[in-house]
């Protein structure tokens, strides 16, 4: 089973990229972030015509998450229970993979803007709520995958120039502590289960030839519960979509799981 995450930075713009990528990779479950579409405008028909089911939770202009799956999606749930939030950033659903119920959670963690911003405090509150909820979800679903744009580079090796990023969001110690807290629940950073090339990133700024110069960050992650991590055979960052005309500033991260 191939699980993937991709911040498409506007599904309206990137729908052709997504459809071509699905056809080429035959990914089984893909979590999308920043769809930036109200639910009424979501391209359900086009995605279903490609052989996929879809669940989505969106809003106009900002945010928006979706799960695209070749496997039936069940028990879809939007948002973090008990955490009041108008922003559409969380969507969970269950897929049946060969008789194994796997809970897939798609997240778009807030950016935080700057360390002195109210949005940064909101990000930390949001992460606390996510942690508390996931603790319960993991008790219910031994097979759980948490995929998305985390807006956190967990370590200095996930940053093209750590010194240049000191004092900024995405790399601050409180954010990294929150990432480690998710690992403390037993989740595994799937990408780091394997030897990986140095300077492996999933996001590059559009400015200053960021992609061509590999001035990136690894902020898109797949965390797996122990049962899924034990089945993980490979994880890669697929840079091909970032090379297309009018690409997202993010590119897909893909994990391959062996059968249960």
HELIX and SHEET records of a PDB file:
HELIX    1   1 UNK A   11  UNK A   25  1                                  15    
HELIX    2   2 UNK A   39  UNK A   41  5                                   3    
HELIX    3   3 UNK A   44  UNK A   49  1                                   6    
HELIX    4   4 UNK A  118  UNK A  140  1                                  23    
HELIX    5   5 UNK A  156  UNK A  158  5                                   3    
HELIX    6   6 UNK A  162  UNK A  165  1                                   4    
HELIX    7   7 UNK A  173  UNK A  184  1                                  12    
HELIX    8   8 UNK A  190  UNK A  193  5                                   4    
HELIX    9   9 UNK A  207  UNK A  209  5                                   3    
HELIX   10  10 UNK A  226  UNK A  229  1                                   4    
HELIX   11  11 UNK A  240  UNK A  243  5                                   4    
SHEET    1   A 6 UNK A  53  UNK A  57  0                                        
SHEET    2   A 6 UNK A  65  UNK A  69 -1                                        
SHEET    3   A 6 UNK A  29  UNK A  33 -1                                        
SHEET    4   A 6 UNK A   2  UNK A   7  1                                        
SHEET    5   A 6 UNK A 253  UNK A 257 -1                                        
SHEET    6   A 6 UNK A 232  UNK A 237 -1                                        
SHEET    1   B 6 UNK A  73  UNK A  78  0                                        
SHEET    2   B 6 UNK A  90  UNK A  97 -1                                        
SHEET    3   B 6 UNK A 100  UNK A 108 -1                                        
SHEET    4   B 6 UNK A 144  UNK A 149  1                                        
SHEET    5   B 6 UNK A 220  UNK A 224 -1                                        
SHEET    6   B 6 UNK A 188  UNK A 189 -1                                        
SHEET    1   C 2 UNK A 203  UNK A 204  0                                        
SHEET    2   C 2 UNK A 216  UNK A 217 -1                                        
END                                                                             
